[in-house]
């Protein structure tokens, strides 16, 4: 066996493990980013619908919003 392989073989295995770990963690982070973007889009749609509902409510009130003295 080559002495260089005996010394650097374990190092190569560890570095390969780190590279695989970084690759798969990066994919998981991308999945998380996509999920968070979908949640923010849903929140944005909810806020738009609530603003529209409130806008309609104030455009055509069922009862006057003026205080009577």
C-alpha positions in Angstrom: 0.0 0.0 0.0 1.2 3.5 -0.8 2.1 5.4 2.4 0.5 8.6 1.0 -2.8 6.8 0.6 -2.6 5.5 4.2 -2.2 9.0 5.5 -4.6 10.9 3.1 -7.2 8.2 2.6 -9.1 9.0 5.8 -8.8 12.7 5.1 -10.3 12.2 1.6 -13.2 10.2 3.2 -13.9 12.9 5.7 -13.8 15.7 3.1 -16.1 13.7 0.8 -18.5 13.3 3.7 -18.5 17.1 4.3 -19.1 17.8 0.7 -22.0 15.4 0.5 -23.4 16.9 3.7 -23.1 20.5 2.4 -24.8 19.4 -0.9 -27.8 17.8 0.8 -28.2 20.5 3.4 -28.2 23.1 0.6 -31.1 21.3 -1.0 -33.0 21.2 2.3 -32.4 25.0 2.7 -33.8 25.5 -0.8 -36.9 23.5 0.0 -37.3 25.6 3.2 -36.9 28.8 1.2 -39.6 27.7 -1.3 -41.9 26.8 1.6 -41.4 30.2 3.2 -42.0 32.0 -0.1 -45.3 30.2 -0.5 -46.3 31.1 3.1 -45.5 34.8 2.5 -47.5 34.7 -0.8 -50.5 33.2 1.1 -50.1 36.0 3.8 -50.0 38.6 1.1 -53.2 37.3 -0.5 -54.9 37.2 3.0 -53.9 40.8 3.7 -55.2 41.9 0.3 -58.5 40.2 0.8 -58.9 41.7 4.3 -58.0 45.2 3.1 -60.5 44.8 0.3 -63.2 43.6 2.8 -62.5 46.6 5.1 -62.5 49.0 2.1 -65.9 47.7 1.0 -67.2 48.0 4.6 -66.2 51.6 4.9 -67.5 52.5 1.4 -71.0 51.2 2.2 -71.6 51.2 5.9 -74.6 49.5 7.3 -75.1 52.1 9.9 -73.6 55.6 10.2 -70.2 55.9 11.9 -70.9 59.4 13.2 -71.2 59.9 16.9 -74.5 61.4 18.0 -74.1 64.0 20.7 
